[in-house]
Amino acid sequence: MGTLSLSSKGFIYFTLLGL
């Protein structure tokens, strides 16, 4: 469960950085 939450947060962060 924790891994999923971390993955989602990481993905969003990466998207924001890419933008």
ZIJO-V565356 format. One record per residue. N is the residue number from 1. NEAR is the number of other ideal C-beta (glycine too) atoms within 8 Angstrom. D_LAST is the distance of its C-alpha to the last C-alpha in whole Angstrom. Layout:
BEGIN
[[N & NEAR & D_LAST] [N & NEAR & D_LAST]]
END
This chain:
BEGIN
[[1 & 4 & 28] [2 & 5 & 26] [3 & 6 & 24] [4 & 7 & 23] [5 & 8 & 21] [6 & 8 & 20] [7 & 8 & 18] [8 & 8 & 17] [9 & 8 & 15] [10 & 8 & 14] [11 & 8 & 12] [12 & 8 & 11] [13 & 8 & 10] [14 & 8 & 9] [15 & 8 & 6] [16 & 7 & 5] [17 & 6 & 5] [18 & 5 & 4] [19 & 4 & 0]]
END
